Amino acid sequence: MSTGLYMAQDKKCELCGETDSRVIEKHHIFGRNNSPEIMLLCKNCHYKITHGQNKITPKRRSKNAPTNDLDKFLLVSSGILLQEIGKVTREMGNVLVEMSKGE
């Protein structure tokens, strides 16, 4: 996860590893209004995370939202991201298990 400039060779989805620069987007981890932290995601992974975040109304996730609402949004955002990271990790583990069967 980064906040700076990206080199051309670094442009890949930080979740699934997609490298097609035509589908790489910047995602504000806790929403545009709440944090400058961004990560690069492909359109597919970006949609999955943003779709979950958007279940919380804009009013309840804005920088003017009550702290209680904002805390809930940050927890939901973190949970969605961790869920996607878990899926990728599980898939990678399964691939490694299958590869080791041939040894």
C-alpha positions in Angstrom: 0.0 0.0 0.0 1.4 3.4 -0.9 0.7 7.1 -1.0 3.3 8.1 -3.5 3.9 7.9 -7.2 4.0 4.5 -9.0 6.6 3.3 -11.4 5.3 1.7 -14.6 6.6 -1.7 -13.6 4.8 -1.4 -10.2 1.4 -1.1 -11.8 -0.3 -4.3 -10.8 -3.3 -5.2 -8.7 -2.1 -5.6 -5.1 -4.6 -8.3 -4.5 -4.7 -10.6 -7.5 -1.5 -9.5 -9.3 -3.2 -8.4 -12.6 -0.7 -6.5 -14.7 -2.8 -5.2 -17.6 -2.4 -1.4 -17.0 -5.7 -0.7 -18.8 -7.6 -2.2 -15.9 -5.5 -0.9 -12.9 -7.1 1.8 -10.7 -6.2 3.6 -7.5 -8.4 2.7 -4.6 -8.6 5.0 -1.5 -8.5 2.4 1.3 -10.8 4.1 3.7 -12.6 6.3 1.1 -11.5 9.5 -0.6 -12.7 11.6 2.2 -11.1 9.7 5.0 -7.6 8.8 4.1 -4.9 9.6 1.6 -3.7 5.9 1.6 -4.2 4.3 -1.7 -3.5 0.9 -3.3 -3.6 -0.3 -6.9 -6.4 -2.7 -7.7 -7.7 -4.1 -11.0 -11.2 -3.1 -11.9 -12.6 -6.4 -10.7 -11.0 -6.3 -7.2 -11.7 -2.6 -6.9 -15.4 -3.3 -7.6 -15.6 -6.0 -5.0 -14.2 -3.8 -2.2 -16.0 -0.6 -3.2 -19.3 -2.4 -3.6 -19.0 -3.5 0.0 -18.0 -0.1 1.2 -20.9 1.5 -0.6 -23.4 -0.5 1.5 -22.8 2.2 4.1 -24.5 5.5 3.1 -22.3 8.4 2.1 -23.5 10.4 5.1 -22.3 7.7 7.5 -18.9 7.4 5.9 -18.1 11.1 5.2 -15.4 12.9 7.1 -18.2 14.8 8.9 -19.8 11.6 10.1 -20.0 10.9 13.9 -16.9 9.1 15.1 -19.0 6.0 15.9 -20.3 5.8 12.2 -16.8 6.4 10.8 -15.3 3.7 13.1 -17.9 1.3 11.7 -17.0 2.2 8.1 -13.3 1.8 8.8 -13.9 -1.7 10.3 -16.1 -2.7 7.4 -13.5 -1.4 4.9 -10.7 -3.3 6.6 -12.8 -6.5 6.8 -13.7 -6.4 3.1 -10.0 -5.9 2.2 -8.9 -8.7 4.5 -11.5 -11.0 3.2 -10.2 -10.5 -0.4 -6.6 -10.9 0.8 -7.7 -14.2 2.5 -9.2 -15.5 -0.8 -6.1 -14.8 -2.7 -3.9 -16.4 0.0 -6.1 -19.5 0.1 -6.0 -19.8 -3.7 -2.2 -19.5 -3.7 -1.9 -22.0 -1.0 -4.0 -24.5 -2.9 -1.9 -24.0 -6.0 1.3 -24.7 -4.0 -0.3 -27.8 -2.5 -1.1 -29.1 -5.9 2.3 -28.3 -7.2 4.0 -30.2 -4.4 2.0 -33.4 -5.1 4.1 -33.9 -8.2 7.3 -33.9 -6.2 
